[in-house]
Amino acid sequence: MQILNLTLYPLSYLCHSFQMAGVYIHIPFCHKACTYCDFHFSTSLKNKTAFVEALLREMELRKNFVDEPVTTIYFGGGTPSVLQADEINRITEKLTETFKVMPQEVTLEANPEDLTEDYLHSLRSTMVNRLSIGIQSFRNERLQWMNRNHTAEQSLQAVQCANDAGFDVSIDLIFALPAMTMQEWQQQLMQADVLRVPHISAYSLTLESKTAYAFQVKKKQVQELNELDAEMQFLAAHDFFTEKGYVHYEISNYSLPGKQAKHNSSYWNRTPYLGLGPSAHSFAKNMRCWNVANNNSYIQYISDGVLPLSCEELQLKDELNETMMTALRTAEGLNIETLENKMTPEIYRHFMKEIALQEKRGWIERKNAVIFIPFKHWYKVDRIISEFFITT
């Protein structure tokens, strides 16, 4: 796998047209650092104005990367709701000026405490039509442990106000918290159902190095929930939400019919996308790139007219592994006919042998040319997919 630092390469190296699914914009600021989070962000907003200017400049530098319509835009972070409506408008206006923007879905990740009636009213003047609200838990003691900046009451109010303002709403919840019981998780599910939002993301808490959570585990202040209890909570969410009419279309995502996240679905389908902002990733054809994960460096590089990109050119095995990894996380599964022409005879034999083995175990099911992981084994997805990985 070759790593390229594009600060050393001419812009023309990657200036080719490709069909776009959308644009991801990383907003690298947060009010506080969450206990479990290892995403790139800063709790200081002093460089926010300079960052926005750099972001607009990055679009100019990358204008030749995109020649197809941009159908989805996703403001992720960090906490994108630190942006004011006029800043969002500057960003989307520059996008429209630079690329062919035909938006079907424009999502803003937001914290509940930011979604006041006044802020939501101002957002109606922007292109944003969907909000992904980071609730995480409806219990205040859990929110305090997570070092979140909102209360459970603010979460309920934020969802109600967002609904009233006419936004599509998605909420995030976290299970497998330390010492979380099934009773606690079921209470969370019932509270989510009361809100009846069109989209819900339910994530298993993961232990990431260099986080406050990892420090607490190391110091034996808290203990990770055991794997069996975490899996039972995953299955409880599946049973609960599907019974309520939600479609479990990706391992962590549920939606009412027709309300799947368009932008995030492009990642699982390996559709090309452009990432803007520090640490943002882009993908096209057999190339994956990412910006420097440092706000000051990002701003300085861009102000000097240099794209702070590093890239890797995916080899055949990388492309096949990624395709399997993303497709088998979804309910649609993987159509093996889409890979047959790309596989060498040796890889194809390995692949078909592994399918037969996993079918015998019951971890994989097959309908004609499509293989998929049954819901009851979805929590083991990483383990199952790793069996398919091509290493040579």
Beta strands, then each sheet from edge to edge (+ up, - down):
strand 1: 2-5
strand 2: 22-27
strand 3: 70-77
strand 4: 101-110
strand 5: 130-136
strand 6: 168-175
strand 7: 199-204
strand 8: 247-250
strand 9: 253-255
strand 10: 273-276
strand 11: 281-284
strand 12: 287-291
strand 13: 309-313
strand 14: 334-335
strand 15: 365-367
strand 16: 370-372
sheet 1: 1+ 13- 12+ 11-
sheet 2: 8+ 9- 7+ 6+ 5+ 4+ 3+ 2+ 10+
sheet 3: 14+ 16- 15+
end
